[in-house]
């Protein structure tokens, strides 16, 4: 078992955290947030455990995660990809973009850009 490969993207007030679970059994260990958020299961199959209760989801699927709930994500298929999506709480933060997110035709000069490594 391993943890997923993480990639973060932010635009305006929206935060997205991509989790790429390469193998069956990869785990995003239990954590909680002070806000409700959405996990978008884009591909594969994922088991989410909250309060010792597990639910399996097959992509494509949107999953609601309640604030203050410790949740564990475990891949049930190789190459499972899920995104945690929520609003940023500090609206005065500059946008953060990964250069690979910018499509041809978009002018990166229109954004305040910080490249993530």
C-alpha positions in Angstrom: 0.0 0.0 0.0 1.1 3.5 -0.8 -0.4 7.0 -0.7 -1.8 8.6 -3.9 0.1 11.0 -6.1 -1.2 14.5 -5.2 -1.5 17.4 -7.6 -3.0 20.7 -6.5 -4.7 23.4 -8.6 -6.3 26.6 -7.6 -8.2 29.2 -9.7 -9.9 32.2 -8.2 -11.6 30.9 -5.0 -11.8 27.2 -6.1 -9.3 24.6 -4.7 -8.9 21.2 -6.4 -6.7 18.4 -5.1 -6.2 15.5 -7.5 -5.4 12.1 -6.0 -4.0 9.5 -8.4 -4.2 6.1 -6.7 -1.8 4.0 -8.9 -2.5 0.6 -7.2 -5.3 -1.3 -5.6 -5.1 -0.6 -1.8 -3.5 2.8 -2.0 -4.8 4.9 0.9 -5.4 8.5 1.6 -5.2 8.3 5.4 -7.9 9.6 7.7 -8.2 13.4 8.0 -11.0 15.9 8.5 -11.9 19.4 7.4 -13.7 22.3 9.1 -15.9 22.7 6.0 -18.1 20.4 3.8 -16.6 19.5 0.5 -17.1 17.5 -2.7 -14.9 14.6 -3.8 -15.3 13.9 -7.5 -14.4 10.3 -8.4 -13.3 10.7 -12.0 -12.1 7.2 -12.8 -11.8 3.8 -11.1 -13.4 2.6 -7.8 -13.0 4.0 -4.3 -13.9 2.9 -0.8 -14.6 5.8 1.6 -14.8 5.0 5.4 -16.4 7.4 7.8 -17.2 6.5 11.4 -16.2 2.9 10.8 -18.7 2.6 8.0 -17.5 2.0 4.4 -19.2 2.8 1.1 -17.9 1.9 -2.3 -18.2 4.2 -5.3 -17.6 3.6 -9.0 -16.7 6.4 -11.3 -18.0 8.7 -12.4 -19.5 9.8 -9.1 -19.7 12.9 -6.9 -19.3 12.2 -3.1 -20.3 14.6 -0.3 -17.9 14.7 2.6 -19.4 16.3 5.8 -17.2 18.7 7.8 -15.5 17.4 11.0 -15.8 13.8 9.8 -12.6 11.8 9.6 -12.6 10.1 6.2 -10.3 7.5 4.7 -10.1 6.9 0.9 -8.9 3.5 -0.5 -8.6 2.6 -4.1 -10.3 -0.6 -5.2 -9.0 -0.4 -8.8 -5.6 0.6 -10.2 -5.4 4.1 -11.6 -8.3 5.4 -9.6 -8.4 9.3 -9.8 -10.4 11.5 -7.4 -10.5 15.2 -6.8 -11.3 17.0 -3.6 -13.0 20.3 -4.5 -13.9 23.2 -2.3 -13.8 27.0 -2.0 -10.7 28.7 -0.6 -11.5 30.4 2.7 -9.1 33.4 2.1 -10.5 35.2 -0.9 -7.4 37.6 -0.9 -5.0 34.8 -1.9 -3.5 34.9 -5.3 -4.5 32.3 -7.8 -2.1 29.3 -8.1 -1.9 27.5 -11.4 0.0 24.5 -12.5 1.4 25.3 -16.0 0.1 22.0 -17.3 -3.5 23.2 -16.5 -3.4 26.1 -19.0 -4.9 25.2 -22.3 -3.6 26.6 -25.6 -5.3 29.9 -26.4 -5.5 31.0 -22.7 -3.4 33.9 -21.9 -1.4 33.2 -18.7 -0.7 36.9 -18.4 -4.4 37.3 -17.4 -3.7 35.4 -14.2 -1.5 35.8 -11.2 0.5 32.6 -11.6 2.6 30.6 -9.3 4.0 27.4 -10.7 3.7 24.4 -8.4 6.5 21.8 -8.4 
